[in-house]
């Protein structure tokens, strides 16, 4: 039982370290975290509903997870194939495309949630 608990702690430790390293080394991830902070502040200002919070956090999670996967894919390709190769380019471009799709989805969700509140505030 003690060994099992130790493995869980080690697993969590590695996972937390991965998040910290991503924040430290990935500029785009830090941009997404800044956007996350701004969106959360806006959520409190506009007093969005619980369901809206669920969609906001889903969108945030989607973008952050895809950005981390993209970062890992890029690092792995750079490690395995440091010289240019068309297949390596395809892999990196596709991973970046996944981030773009998740960011577009997040913007659409944010627009649906925040534009009506902003409209009420301004008019």
C-alpha positions as CSV (number, residue, x, y, z in Angstrom):
1,X,0.0,0.0,0.0
2,X,2.8,2.4,0.9
3,X,4.5,1.7,-2.5
4,X,1.3,2.4,-4.4
5,X,0.9,5.8,-2.6
6,X,4.6,6.6,-3.3
7,X,4.0,5.9,-7.0
8,X,1.0,8.3,-7.0
9,X,3.1,11.0,-5.5
10,X,5.9,10.5,-8.0
11,X,3.4,10.5,-10.9
12,X,1.9,13.7,-9.6
13,X,5.3,15.2,-9.1
14,X,6.3,14.4,-12.6
15,X,3.1,15.8,-14.0
16,X,3.4,19.0,-12.0
17,X,7.0,19.3,-13.1
18,X,5.9,19.0,-16.8
19,X,3.4,21.8,-16.3
20,X,6.1,24.0,-14.7
21,X,8.6,23.2,-17.5
22,X,6.0,24.0,-20.1
23,X,5.3,27.4,-18.5
24,X,9.0,28.1,-18.2
25,X,10.0,27.2,-21.8
26,X,6.9,27.7,-24.0
27,X,6.1,31.3,-24.8
28,X,2.7,30.4,-26.5
29,X,1.6,28.5,-23.4
30,X,2.3,31.6,-21.2
31,X,0.2,33.7,-23.7
32,X,-2.6,31.2,-23.3
33,X,-2.3,31.4,-19.5
34,X,-2.5,35.2,-19.6
35,X,-5.7,34.9,-21.8
36,X,-7.0,32.4,-19.2
37,X,-6.4,34.9,-16.4
38,X,-8.2,37.7,-18.4
39,X,-11.2,35.4,-19.2
40,X,-11.6,34.3,-15.6
41,X,-11.6,38.0,-14.5
42,X,-14.2,38.8,-17.1
43,X,-16.3,35.8,-15.9
44,X,-16.4,37.3,-12.4
45,X,-17.0,40.9,-13.7
46,X,-19.9,39.7,-16.0
47,X,-21.2,37.2,-13.4
48,X,-21.6,34.4,-15.8
49,X,-23.7,31.4,-14.9
50,X,-22.5,28.1,-13.6
51,X,-23.2,26.5,-17.0
52,X,-21.3,29.3,-18.8
53,X,-18.3,28.7,-16.4
54,X,-18.4,25.0,-17.4
55,X,-18.1,26.0,-21.0
56,X,-15.4,28.5,-20.3
57,X,-13.3,26.0,-18.3
58,X,-13.8,23.4,-21.0
59,X,-12.5,25.8,-23.6
60,X,-9.5,26.9,-21.4
61,X,-8.6,23.2,-20.8
62,X,-8.9,22.3,-24.4
63,X,-6.5,25.1,-25.5
64,X,-4.0,24.5,-22.7
65,X,-4.0,20.7,-23.3
66,X,-3.6,21.0,-27.0
67,X,-0.8,23.6,-26.6
68,X,1.1,21.2,-24.3
69,X,0.6,18.3,-26.7
70,X,1.9,20.6,-29.5
71,X,4.9,21.5,-27.5
72,X,5.7,17.9,-26.7
73,X,5.3,16.9,-30.4
74,X,7.6,19.7,-31.5
75,X,10.2,18.7,-28.9
76,X,10.0,15.1,-29.8
77,X,10.4,15.7,-33.5
78,X,13.3,18.1,-32.9
79,X,14.9,15.4,-30.8
80,X,14.3,12.5,-33.2
81,X,14.7,14.3,-36.5
82,X,16.8,17.5,-36.0
83,X,17.4,18.0,-39.7
84,X,14.5,19.1,-42.0
85,X,12.2,16.4,-43.2
86,X,8.8,16.9,-44.9
87,X,7.2,14.3,-42.6
88,X,8.5,16.1,-39.5
89,X,7.1,19.4,-40.9
90,X,3.8,17.8,-41.4
91,X,3.7,16.4,-37.8
92,X,4.6,19.8,-36.4
93,X,2.2,21.7,-38.6
94,X,-0.7,19.4,-37.8
95,X,0.0,19.7,-34.0
96,X,0.0,23.5,-34.4
97,X,-3.2,23.2,-36.4
98,X,-4.8,21.4,-33.5
99,X,-4.0,24.3,-31.2
100,X,-5.4,26.7,-33.7
101,X,-8.7,24.7,-33.9
102,X,-9.0,24.6,-30.1
103,X,-8.3,28.4,-29.9
104,X,-10.9,29.1,-32.5
105,X,-13.4,27.0,-30.6
106,X,-12.5,28.9,-27.4
107,X,-13.0,32.2,-29.1
108,X,-16.4,31.1,-30.4
109,X,-17.4,29.9,-26.9
110,X,-16.2,33.2,-25.4
111,X,-18.0,35.2,-27.9
112,X,-21.3,33.4,-27.3
113,X,-20.9,33.9,-23.5
114,X,-19.4,37.4,-23.2
115,X,-20.8,39.4,-26.1
116,X,-24.4,39.6,-24.8
117,X,-23.1,40.8,-21.4
118,X,-20.8,43.3,-23.1
119,X,-23.7,44.5,-25.3
120,X,-25.9,45.1,-22.1
121,X,-23.0,46.9,-20.5
122,X,-22.5,49.3,-23.4
123,X,-26.1,49.9,-24.5
